[in-house]
Amino acid sequence: CRFPKLEECAHFHYERVQLGNLSVQLEGDERSDSQLGLASDLNTSQTNSIGPTGPSGSACPTKGGSNFWFIIRVTAGRSDPFMIKRSYENMCFLDEMLHRCVYDRRVSELENLRDVLMALTDGAGEQQRMDRSTSDEQHLEKLVGTYLARLSMIASDAMTCGPVLTWLQIDNKGRRLPVADEQTMRCINTPAVGAAYGVRRYVAQACDEISIEVGDMISVIDMPSPAESIWWRGKKSHLQKNQYEVGFFPQSCVATIGDKVPRHMPFPAPLVGSLAVSPTKPVLRKHGKLIAFFRSFILSRPSRRRLKQSGIYKERVFSCDLGEHLLNSGQDIPMVLKCCAEFIEEYGIVDGIYRLSGITSNIQKLRRAFDEERIPDLTHPDIRQDIHAVSS
């Protein structure tokens, strides 16, 4: 793959960021996660899995001070306020990224959350930590609330760190990235295998499903056969909210866009000054079989790699990348260099061997032979008399 995958770019920085007024504050809400519309936590490389929610709804203690959970309200310039659920360990990760890439602690005046956690856990056994969990919860909740309030005061477009914005679940323009898990994050950037439009209304019944209205355009990223599953997976964009939804939906609620274009689909408006009075029927509807034939022909065409493996297609020796040529030929030294060097060492001890040019026709014959993966006869009289063609 010429381009790196998203998971291979764990730490990156945006060139430009337009967050607007960013506000991050701690919420104390007794509603459940599903009522709040919370997405899953960060991926496992940054945190543990989500734990249970405590009675207060904003923080939940389990074993160890690092497993307190908080509900946080994020408000960015180009998205509606939304909730995220983060643990104290997540907060420590955010603090480390902020002061590694964005702020100096002397300027930010933010507490070192990791040091606070170490101070709470040092010198106390497991039983003692469990006995004082309530006081620790109140202390950490107050600390996190103060931390987020200070972060909202100093937040600016200087926050170009990708992990920090991913932590806040927003992109570089302040738009929400409603990702449910690491797999969904990758699916947002997964190329679609087909396009579909809604033919029946469907209301999502679970957090991993998406709702569909009649006429909605869906990019299908997983299309199993009816024998395997009745559920397809796709992504739907909300132009008004500037965000994406990724999830499952019944295949009976959509129709794929293939050889036939649905009659109720809107046509693009004609260009200004165009002579067309009414939109023209697309070629897909008028010549469906012909288009299907050409599509099947193009898709069934063997790839360039397969042609190279079968020997039908051969890479050129000249004007190509040296590393790629050696990889394809399986040689350590190019055959043209080896043959010509041996020939020059035996017959080319003449004046100006690497300075004078040979006859153009002889050079082209040698190049054509090496491009066809043939070793030319360098002992031929025409070549022996024109030794400079070999050095050229």
C-alpha positions as CSV (number, residue, x, y, z in Angstrom):
1,C,0.0,0.0,0.0
2,R,1.5,3.4,-1.0
3,F,-0.5,5.3,1.6
4,P,-0.1,4.5,5.4
5,K,-3.1,3.1,7.2
6,L,-4.9,5.2,9.9
7,E,-3.8,2.8,12.7
8,E,-0.2,3.2,11.6
9,C,-0.4,7.0,12.2
10,A,-1.1,6.8,15.9
11,H,0.6,10.2,16.6
12,F,0.3,13.0,14.1
13,H,-0.3,16.7,14.0
14,Y,-2.7,18.7,11.8
15,E,-1.2,21.6,9.8
16,R,-4.2,23.8,10.4
17,V,-6.8,23.7,13.2
18,Q,-10.0,25.7,13.5
19,L,-11.7,24.7,16.7
20,G,-13.6,27.9,17.5
21,N,-14.7,28.2,21.1
22,L,-13.8,24.9,22.7
23,S,-15.4,24.2,26.1
24,V,-14.8,21.0,28.1
25,Q,-16.6,20.6,31.4
26,L,-17.4,17.9,33.9
27,E,-21.0,16.7,34.0
28,G,-22.9,15.3,37.0
29,D,-25.8,13.5,35.4
30,E,-27.7,10.5,36.8
31,R,-29.0,9.4,33.4
32,S,-27.6,6.2,31.9
33,D,-25.0,6.0,29.2
34,S,-27.6,5.1,26.5
35,Q,-29.8,8.1,27.5
36,L,-26.8,10.4,27.3
37,G,-25.8,9.0,23.9
38,L,-22.3,8.1,25.0
39,A,-20.0,6.5,22.6
40,S,-17.5,3.9,23.7
41,D,-14.2,4.8,25.3
42,L,-10.9,5.3,23.6
43,N,-9.2,2.3,22.0
44,T,-7.4,-0.3,24.1
45,S,-3.9,1.1,23.3
46,Q,-4.7,4.2,25.3
47,T,-7.0,2.9,28.0
48,N,-8.8,0.0,29.5
49,S,-12.4,-1.0,28.6
50,I,-15.3,1.0,30.0
51,G,-16.3,0.1,33.5
52,P,-19.6,0.4,35.3
53,T,-21.2,3.7,36.0
54,G,-21.5,4.7,39.6
55,P,-24.6,6.0,41.4
56,S,-23.6,9.7,40.8
57,G,-23.3,9.1,37.0
58,S,-20.2,11.2,36.7
59,A,-17.6,9.1,38.4
60,C,-17.3,5.4,39.2
61,P,-14.6,3.9,41.5
62,T,-13.3,0.4,41.0
63,K,-10.1,-1.1,42.3
64,G,-7.4,1.5,42.1
65,G,-7.6,5.3,41.8
66,S,-6.9,5.1,38.0
67,N,-10.4,3.6,37.4
68,F,-12.6,6.5,38.3
69,W,-14.9,7.4,35.4
70,F,-16.2,10.8,34.4
71,I,-18.8,12.1,32.1
72,I,-17.5,15.1,30.2
73,R,-19.4,17.6,28.0
74,V,-17.6,18.8,24.9
75,T,-18.7,21.9,23.0
76,A,-16.8,22.9,19.9
77,G,-17.3,25.6,17.4
78,R,-18.9,23.5,14.6
79,S,-20.8,20.8,16.6
80,D,-23.6,20.5,19.0
81,P,-22.6,19.7,22.7
82,F,-22.1,16.0,23.2
83,M,-21.0,13.7,26.0
84,I,-17.9,11.5,26.3
85,K,-17.0,9.1,29.0
86,R,-13.4,9.0,30.1
87,S,-11.5,7.4,33.0
88,Y,-8.9,9.0,35.2
89,E,-6.3,7.0,33.3
90,N,-7.6,8.7,30.1
91,M,-7.2,12.1,31.8
92,C,-3.6,11.2,32.6
93,F,-3.1,10.4,28.9
94,L,-4.6,13.7,27.9
95,D,-2.4,15.6,30.3
96,E,0.7,13.8,29.0
97,M,-0.1,14.6,25.3
98,L,-1.0,18.2,26.1
99,H,2.3,18.9,27.8
100,R,4.3,16.9,25.3
101,C,3.0,18.5,22.2
102,V,1.0,21.7,23.0
103,Y,1.8,23.5,26.3
104,D,4.5,24.0,28.8
105,R,3.3,23.2,32.3
106,R,4.6,26.5,33.5
107,V,2.4,28.3,31.0
108,S,-0.7,26.0,31.2
109,E,-0.7,26.0,35.0
110,L,-2.4,22.5,34.9
111,E,-1.9,19.9,37.6
112,N,0.2,16.9,36.8
113,L,-2.6,14.3,37.1
114,R,-0.2,11.3,37.1
115,D,1.7,12.7,40.1
116,V,-1.6,13.2,42.0
117,L,-2.5,9.6,41.3
118,M,0.8,8.4,42.5
119,A,0.5,10.4,45.7
120,L,-2.9,8.8,46.4
121,T,-1.7,5.2,45.8
122,D,1.8,5.4,47.5
123,G,2.0,4.2,51.0
124,A,-1.4,2.6,51.2
125,G,-2.4,-1.0,50.8
126,E,-5.2,-2.3,48.7
127,Q,-7.7,-2.5,51.6
128,Q,-6.9,1.0,52.7
129,R,-7.4,2.3,49.1
130,M,-10.8,0.6,49.0
131,D,-11.8,2.1,52.4
132,R,-11.1,5.6,51.3
133,S,-12.5,5.3,47.8
134,T,-15.3,7.8,48.5
135,S,-12.9,10.5,49.6
136,D,-10.6,9.8,46.7
137,E,-13.6,10.0,44.3
138,Q,-14.6,13.4,45.6
139,H,-11.0,14.7,45.5
140,L,-10.4,13.4,42.0
141,E,-13.7,14.7,40.7
142,K,-13.0,18.2,42.1
143,L,-9.5,18.0,40.6
144,V,-10.7,16.9,37.1
145,G,-13.4,19.7,37.2
146,T,-10.8,22.3,37.9
147,Y,-8.5,20.8,35.3
148,L,-11.1,20.9,32.6
149,A,-12.2,24.5,33.5
150,R,-8.6,25.7,33.1
151,L,-8.2,23.7,29.9
152,S,-11.3,25.5,28.4
153,M,-9.7,28.8,29.3
154,I,-6.5,28.2,27.5
155,A,-7.8,26.0,24.6
156,S,-6.9,27.5,21.2
157,D,-6.1,26.6,17.6
158,A,-2.6,25.7,18.8
159,M,-4.0,22.2,19.8
160,T,-2.8,20.5,16.6
161,C,-2.0,17.2,18.2
162,G,-4.0,14.4,16.7
163,P,-4.3,12.2,19.8
164,V,-5.6,15.2,21.8
165,L,-8.4,16.0,19.3
166,T,-9.2,12.3,19.0
167,W,-9.5,12.2,22.8
168,L,-12.0,15.0,22.6
169,Q,-13.7,13.2,19.7
170,I,-13.4,16.1,17.3
171,D,-11.5,16.8,14.1
172,N,-9.3,19.7,13.2
173,K,-12.3,21.9,12.3
174,G,-14.2,21.3,15.6
175,R,-16.6,18.8,14.1
176,R,-17.6,15.8,16.1
177,L,-16.3,12.3,15.2
178,P,-19.0,10.0,16.6
179,V,-16.9,6.9,16.7
180,A,-18.1,4.0,18.8
181,D,-14.9,2.1,18.9
182,E,-11.5,1.6,17.2
183,Q,-13.1,-0.5,14.5
184,T,-15.7,2.2,13.7
185,M,-12.9,4.8,13.6
186,R,-11.2,2.8,10.8
187,C,-14.6,2.2,9.0
188,I,-15.1,6.0,8.6
189,N,-12.0,5.9,6.3
190,T,-12.8,2.6,4.7
191,P,-13.6,2.7,1.0
192,A,-17.2,1.7,0.2
193,V,-17.9,-1.5,-1.8
194,G,-21.3,-0.1,-3.0
195,A,-23.8,2.6,-2.8
196,A,-27.4,2.3,-1.7
197,Y,-30.5,4.5,-1.0
198,G,-33.2,4.0,1.6
199,V,-36.5,2.5,0.4
200,R,-38.0,1.9,3.9
201,R,-37.7,3.8,7.1
202,Y,-35.7,2.1,9.9
203,V,-35.1,3.3,13.4
204,A,-31.9,2.1,15.1
205,Q,-32.6,-0.4,17.9
206,A,-29.1,-0.6,19.2
207,C,-26.0,1.6,19.6
208,D,-24.2,-0.1,16.7
209,E,-27.1,0.5,14.2
210,I,-28.0,3.6,12.1
211,S,-31.4,5.0,11.3
212,I,-32.5,5.2,7.7
213,E,-35.1,7.5,6.1
214,V,-36.5,7.0,2.6
215,G,-34.1,8.5,0.1
216,D,-31.0,8.5,2.4
217,M,-27.8,7.8,0.6
218,I,-25.7,5.1,2.2
219,S,-22.1,4.1,1.5
220,V,-22.0,0.3,2.1
221,I,-18.7,-0.9,3.5
222,D,-19.8,-4.5,4.3
223,M,-22.3,-6.4,2.1
224,P,-22.6,-10.1,3.1
225,S,-24.8,-12.4,1.1
226,P,-28.4,-13.1,2.3
227,A,-27.3,-16.6,3.3
228,E,-24.7,-15.2,5.7
229,S,-26.6,-12.3,7.3
230,I,-29.5,-9.9,6.7
231,W,-27.4,-7.0,8.2
232,W,-25.3,-4.8,6.1
233,R,-22.9,-2.2,7.4
234,G,-22.5,1.3,6.0
235,K,-21.8,4.9,6.7
236,K,-24.1,7.9,6.4
237,S,-23.2,11.5,6.4
238,H,-25.1,14.4,8.0
239,L,-24.4,17.5,6.0
240,Q,-26.2,19.7,8.5
241,K,-24.3,18.4,11.5
242,N,-21.0,17.9,9.6
243,Q,-20.6,14.4,11.0
244,Y,-20.7,10.7,10.0
245,E,-22.6,7.7,11.3
246,V,-21.3,4.2,10.9
247,G,-23.4,1.1,11.8
248,F,-25.5,-1.8,10.8
249,F,-28.9,-1.7,9.0
250,P,-31.2,-4.4,7.4
251,Q,-30.5,-4.9,3.8
252,S,-34.2,-5.0,3.0
253,C,-34.5,-1.3,3.9
254,V,-32.1,-0.2,1.1
255,A,-31.7,-0.8,-2.6
256,T,-28.3,-0.8,-4.2
257,I,-27.5,1.7,-7.0
258,G,-26.3,-0.4,-9.9
259,D,-27.5,-0.8,-13.5
260,K,-30.8,1.1,-12.8
261,V,-31.1,4.6,-11.3
262,P,-34.2,5.0,-9.2
263,R,-36.7,7.3,-10.8
264,H,-37.3,9.4,-7.7
265,M,-33.6,10.3,-7.3
266,P,-33.0,14.0,-7.9
267,F,-31.0,15.0,-11.0
268,P,-28.3,17.7,-10.7
269,A,-29.3,21.1,-11.9
270,P,-28.1,22.0,-15.4
271,L,-25.2,24.4,-15.8
272,V,-25.9,28.1,-16.2
273,G,-26.3,28.9,-19.9
274,S,-26.9,25.3,-20.8
275,L,-29.3,24.6,-23.7
276,A,-30.8,21.6,-22.0
277,V,-34.4,22.2,-20.9
278,S,-34.9,19.0,-19.0
279,P,-32.3,16.6,-17.5
280,T,-31.1,13.9,-19.8
281,K,-31.5,10.3,-18.9
282,P,-28.3,8.8,-17.6
283,V,-26.4,6.3,-19.7
284,L,-26.8,3.7,-16.9
285,R,-30.6,3.6,-17.4
286,K,-30.6,3.7,-21.2
287,H,-27.9,1.2,-21.9
288,G,-27.8,-0.9,-18.8
289,K,-26.7,-4.1,-20.4
290,L,-23.9,-2.4,-22.3
291,I,-22.6,-0.7,-19.2
292,A,-22.9,-3.9,-17.3
293,F,-20.8,-5.7,-19.9
294,F,-18.1,-3.1,-19.9
295,R,-18.1,-3.1,-16.1
296,S,-17.7,-6.8,-15.9
297,F,-14.9,-6.7,-18.5
298,I,-13.0,-4.0,-16.6
299,L,-13.4,-5.7,-13.3
300,S,-12.4,-9.1,-14.6
301,R,-9.2,-7.7,-16.2
302,P,-6.2,-9.2,-14.4
303,S,-4.2,-6.9,-12.3
304,R,-0.7,-5.6,-13.2
305,R,0.8,-7.8,-10.4
306,R,-0.8,-10.9,-11.8
307,L,0.4,-10.1,-15.3
308,K,3.9,-9.7,-14.0
309,Q,3.7,-13.0,-12.2
310,S,2.5,-14.8,-15.3
311,G,5.3,-13.3,-17.4
312,I,2.9,-11.5,-19.8
313,Y,3.9,-8.1,-18.5
314,K,7.6,-7.3,-18.0
315,E,9.0,-4.3,-16.3
316,R,11.4,-2.2,-18.2
317,V,15.1,-2.3,-17.2
318,F,15.9,1.2,-18.1
319,S,14.2,4.3,-16.6
320,C,12.8,2.4,-13.7
321,D,13.4,2.3,-9.9
322,L,16.5,0.3,-9.1
323,G,15.1,-1.2,-5.9
324,E,11.9,-2.2,-7.6
325,H,13.8,-3.8,-10.5
326,L,16.0,-5.8,-8.2
327,L,12.9,-7.0,-6.2
328,N,11.2,-8.1,-9.4
329,S,14.2,-9.8,-10.9
330,G,15.4,-11.4,-7.7
331,Q,19.0,-10.3,-8.4
332,D,21.5,-8.4,-6.3
333,I,23.1,-6.7,-9.3
334,P,21.3,-5.8,-12.5
335,M,22.1,-8.1,-15.3
336,V,22.8,-5.2,-17.7
337,L,25.4,-3.9,-15.3
338,K,27.0,-7.3,-14.7
339,C,27.2,-8.2,-18.4
340,C,28.5,-4.9,-19.7
341,A,31.1,-4.6,-16.9
342,E,32.5,-8.0,-17.6
343,F,32.7,-7.2,-21.3
344,I,34.4,-3.8,-20.7
345,E,36.9,-5.4,-18.4
346,E,37.9,-7.9,-21.0
347,Y,37.7,-5.8,-24.2
348,G,37.3,-2.2,-23.2
349,I,40.8,-1.1,-22.2
350,V,40.7,1.7,-24.7
351,D,41.1,5.5,-24.5
352,G,37.9,7.3,-23.6
353,I,35.8,4.2,-22.9
354,Y,33.5,6.1,-20.5
355,R,33.7,9.4,-22.3
356,L,32.8,8.7,-25.9
357,S,29.4,7.7,-27.0
358,G,28.6,4.7,-29.2
359,I,26.5,4.4,-32.3
360,T,22.8,5.1,-31.5
361,S,21.4,2.1,-33.4
362,N,23.7,-0.3,-31.5
363,I,22.7,1.3,-28.2
364,Q,19.0,0.9,-29.0
365,K,19.5,-2.8,-29.9
366,L,21.2,-3.5,-26.6
367,R,18.6,-1.6,-24.6
368,R,15.8,-3.5,-26.4
369,A,17.4,-6.9,-25.6
370,F,17.8,-6.1,-21.9
371,D,14.3,-4.8,-21.7
372,E,13.1,-8.1,-23.1
373,E,15.1,-9.9,-20.4
374,R,17.5,-11.3,-23.1
375,I,21.3,-11.3,-22.8
376,P,22.5,-9.9,-26.1
377,D,25.5,-11.3,-27.9
378,L,28.2,-8.8,-27.0
379,T,30.8,-10.7,-29.0
380,H,29.0,-9.8,-32.3
381,P,31.4,-8.0,-34.7
382,D,29.2,-4.9,-34.8
383,I,29.4,-4.6,-31.0
384,R,33.1,-5.5,-30.8
385,Q,33.9,-2.8,-33.3
386,D,31.7,-0.3,-31.4
387,I,32.9,-0.9,-27.8
388,H,31.6,2.5,-26.7
389,A,28.0,1.3,-27.3
390,V,28.4,-1.1,-24.4
391,S,29.8,1.5,-22.0
392,S,27.0,3.9,-23.0
